[in-house]
Amino acid sequence: MTNVLSEGMSPLLALSNDLAAIVEQTGTSIVSVNGRRRRSSSGVYWRQGIVVTAEHTIGRDDEMAVTLPDDRTLPATLVGRDAVTDLAVLRLSDEAQAVASLEVAAIGDSTLKVGHLVLAIARSGDSGVSASMGVISAIGGTWRSWHGGRIDQFIRPSVTLYPGFSGSALVNTQGQIVGVNTAGPRHMALTIPASTVDRVVDRLLQGGSSERGFLGLGMLAEGLGNKAIARRLTLSEHTVKFHIRSIFSKFHASSCTEAVILGARQGLILL
């Protein structure tokens, strides 16, 4: 029995060592992004001097910093943000120092199949590199995000996105980064594929913004003011006004409809 167990564990040990090696290697392309209060997020060193992270984790447009794999911290500037695909692009202020510690991500195409093993690889300023393993649980074609952004492929991995994992890399068993992870509805892990990331990065590097025309409707129920909303939510009218103004300010919403969608996505409004 002992021999059978030993022989049976050998492939598992080899797989475990291979996954650990992938985490170690890919970790040299993963940074911690300090772009909001309290908690950092992760980012991928996508191109020379360029870091990609999840847009919803960027709470300010200046005074940002990136923690490198060797624990050094470098200032970073916001090149641009694209809320509809939940991607933001940062530029490191000192490329020479970054090169000494970082490796540009090895990007692979997302020729994934349901059942393929994948890793989410993240980095925090406190605990260093972190990983979560899972499989591809669903694959689909082009889809539209809640904000109307075109995502080239629907990728849903079964990985756990622990705190700080937004903006982390989804990595296949060849050690290639196939996309950037973000939290979907009900904190479900979703991956923005590499092709979409490249497209958004190109656009933001060219113009610093991602403007899109849209056609839509905005509706406001007559007579449903702050008092009625406050009564419904058992909150004070002052609190309701504060939250509505905060959502418009935080997410740069251009309409009530957009504010509600953005607020719901961040858990500030429950629908």
C-alpha positions in Angstrom: 0.0 0.0 0.0 2.8 2.4 0.9 4.5 1.8 -2.5 1.3 2.4 -4.3 0.6 5.6 -2.5 4.2 6.8 -3.1 4.0 6.1 -6.8 0.5 7.7 -6.9 1.7 10.9 -5.2 4.7 11.4 -7.5 2.8 13.0 -10.4 1.0 15.2 -7.9 4.3 16.3 -6.4 5.6 17.1 -9.8 2.5 19.1 -10.6 2.8 21.0 -7.3 6.4 21.9 -8.0 5.5 23.0 -11.5 2.8 25.3 -10.2 5.1 26.7 -7.6 7.7 27.4 -10.3 5.1 29.2 -12.4 4.1 31.4 -9.4 7.7 32.2 -8.7 8.5 33.1 -12.3 5.3 35.1 -13.0 5.6 36.9 -9.7 8.4 38.9 -11.2 5.8 40.6 -13.5 3.2 41.2 -10.7 3.2 44.4 -8.6 1.1 45.8 -5.8 -0.7 49.0 -6.7 -1.4 51.6 -4.0 -4.2 53.6 -5.6 -6.9 53.7 -2.9 -7.3 54.0 0.8 -6.8 51.0 3.2 -6.1 48.2 0.7 -3.8 47.8 -2.2 -4.7 45.9 -5.4 -2.5 44.0 -7.8 -1.2 45.0 -11.2 0.6 43.4 -14.2 3.8 44.8 -15.7 2.3 44.6 -19.1 4.8 46.5 -21.2 8.1 48.4 -20.5 7.3 51.0 -17.9 3.5 50.2 -18.0 1.4 48.6 -15.4 -2.2 47.4 -15.9 -4.7 47.0 -13.0 -8.4 47.0 -12.3 -10.0 50.4 -12.8 -12.4 50.1 -9.9 -9.4 49.8 -7.5 -8.1 53.3 -8.4 -9.6 55.7 -6.0 -7.6 58.7 -6.9 -5.8 60.2 -10.0 -2.5 61.2 -8.3 -0.1 60.3 -5.5 -0.1 56.6 -6.5 2.7 54.1 -5.8 3.7 50.7 -7.0 5.5 48.1 -4.9 7.9 45.9 -6.8 8.8 42.3 -6.2 12.0 43.4 -4.4 9.8 45.4 -2.0 10.9 48.8 -3.4 8.2 51.4 -4.0 8.1 53.6 -7.0 5.8 56.5 -7.8 3.4 56.0 -10.7 1.2 58.2 -12.7 -2.2 57.4 -14.1 -2.1 57.3 -17.9 -5.8 56.6 -18.3 -8.7 54.6 -17.1 -11.5 52.7 -18.9 -14.4 52.0 -16.5 -16.4 50.1 -19.1 -13.8 47.4 -19.3 -12.5 47.9 -15.7 -9.0 48.5 -16.8 -6.5 51.3 -15.8 -3.0 52.0 -17.1 -0.2 53.4 -15.0 3.3 54.5 -15.9 6.2 54.0 -13.6 8.1 57.1 -12.9 11.5 55.4 -13.0 11.8 52.8 -15.7 15.5 52.1 -15.0 14.7 51.0 -11.4 11.7 49.0 -12.6 13.8 47.0 -15.1 16.1 45.9 -12.3 13.3 44.2 -10.5 10.5 43.5 -13.0 10.1 41.4 -16.1 7.6 42.3 -18.8 4.7 39.8 -18.6 4.8 36.8 -20.9 1.5 37.2 -22.6 -0.3 34.2 -24.1 -3.4 33.9 -26.3 -6.5 32.7 -24.5 -6.9 29.4 -26.2 -8.5 28.1 -23.0 -11.0 25.2 -22.6 -13.4 24.5 -19.8 -11.5 22.4 -17.3 -8.0 23.8 -17.9 -6.0 24.5 -14.8 -5.2 28.2 -14.1 -3.7 30.3 -11.4 -4.6 33.8 -10.2 -1.3 35.4 -9.2 -1.4 38.6 -7.1 0.8 40.7 -4.9 0.2 42.7 -1.8 2.5 45.2 -0.1 2.4 43.3 3.1 2.6 39.6 2.2 4.2 39.6 -1.2 3.2 37.2 -4.0 0.0 35.2 -3.5 -1.8 32.6 -5.6 -5.1 30.9 -6.0 -5.7 27.8 -8.2 -8.8 26.8 -10.1 -10.1 25.7 -13.4 -11.8 27.5 -16.3 -15.4 27.0 -15.4 -17.0 28.8 -18.4 -15.9 30.1 -21.7 -17.9 32.2 -24.1 -17.7 34.6 -27.0 -17.6 38.4 -27.1 -19.8 40.1 -24.5 -20.7 43.5 -23.1 -19.8 44.5 -19.5 -22.4 46.2 -17.3 -21.0 49.5 -18.5 -21.3 48.5 -22.2 -17.6 47.8 -22.8 -16.8 45.1 -25.4 -14.9 42.2 -24.0 -13.4 39.9 -26.6 -14.1 36.7 -24.7 -16.0 35.6 -21.7 -13.7 33.9 -19.2 -14.9 32.7 -15.8 -12.3 30.9 -13.7 -13.1 29.1 -10.4 -10.2 30.9 -8.6 -10.8 32.7 -5.4 -10.2 36.4 -5.5 -8.9 37.2 -2.1 -8.6 40.8 -0.9 -6.1 42.6 -3.2 -6.6 40.1 -6.1 -8.4 42.5 -8.3 -6.0 43.4 -11.1 -4.1 40.1 -10.7 -3.0 37.9 -13.6 -4.7 34.8 -14.8 -1.9 32.4 -15.8 -2.1 29.1 -17.7 0.0 26.0 -17.1 2.6 27.2 -19.6 3.3 30.2 -17.4 1.6 32.7 -19.8 -0.6 35.5 -18.6 -3.9 35.2 -20.5 -5.8 38.1 -18.8 -6.4 40.4 -15.9 -8.8 39.3 -13.1 -11.6 41.4 -11.7 -14.6 40.9 -9.5 -17.9 40.5 -11.3 -21.4 40.4 -9.9 -21.6 38.8 -6.4 -17.8 38.9 -6.3 -17.6 36.2 -9.0 -14.1 36.1 -10.6 -14.0 37.2 -14.2 -11.0 37.6 -16.5 -10.5 40.4 -19.0 -8.6 38.6 -21.9 -5.2 39.7 -23.0 -6.5 40.8 -26.4 -8.9 43.2 -24.8 -6.2 44.5 -22.4 -3.9 45.1 -25.4 -6.6 47.1 -27.2 -7.4 49.2 -24.2 -3.8 49.8 -23.4 -3.1 51.0 -27.0 -6.0 53.4 -26.8 -5.2 54.8 -23.4 -1.5 55.3 -24.3 -2.5 57.2 -27.4 -5.0 59.5 -25.8 -5.1 59.0 -22.1 -8.9 58.4 -22.1 -11.4 56.0 -23.6 -14.4 58.0 -24.8 -17.4 56.3 -26.4 -20.6 57.6 -27.8 -23.8 56.0 -26.5 -27.6 56.1 -26.9 -29.7 55.5 -23.8 -32.6 56.6 -21.6 -32.6 58.1 -18.2 -35.8 57.7 -16.1 -36.7 59.5 -12.8 -40.0 58.5 -11.1 -42.0 61.7 -10.5 -42.4 62.4 -6.8 -39.7 60.0 -5.8 -37.2 62.3 -4.1 -34.6 62.0 -1.5 -37.2 61.8 1.3 -39.0 58.8 -0.3 -35.7 57.1 -0.9 -34.5 57.8 2.6 -37.8 56.3 4.0 -37.4 53.2 1.8 -33.8 52.7 3.0 -34.5 53.8 6.6 -31.8 56.4 6.3 -31.8 60.1 6.9 -32.4 62.4 3.9 -29.0 64.0 4.6 -27.3 60.5 4.3 -29.1 59.8 1.0 -28.0 63.1 -0.5 -24.4 62.5 0.7 -24.3 59.0 -0.9 -25.8 60.2 -4.2 -23.3 63.1 -4.4 -20.4 60.8 -3.4 -21.3 58.3 -6.2 -21.4 61.0 -8.8 -18.1 62.4 -7.6 -16.3 59.2 -7.1 -17.2 57.6 -10.5 -17.5 60.8 -12.5 -21.1 59.7 -13.5 -22.7 61.7 -16.2 -26.3 60.6 -15.5 -28.5 59.1 -12.8 -28.6 55.8 -14.7 -24.8 55.6 -14.9 -24.5 56.5 -11.2 -26.9 53.7 -10.2 -25.1 51.2 -12.3 -21.6 52.2 -11.0 -22.9 52.4 -7.4 -24.5 48.9 -7.6 -21.3 47.4 -9.1 -19.3 48.7 -6.2 -21.9 47.7 -3.6 -22.8 51.3 -2.7 -26.3 50.8 -4.0 -28.2 47.5 -3.6 -30.7 46.8 -6.4 
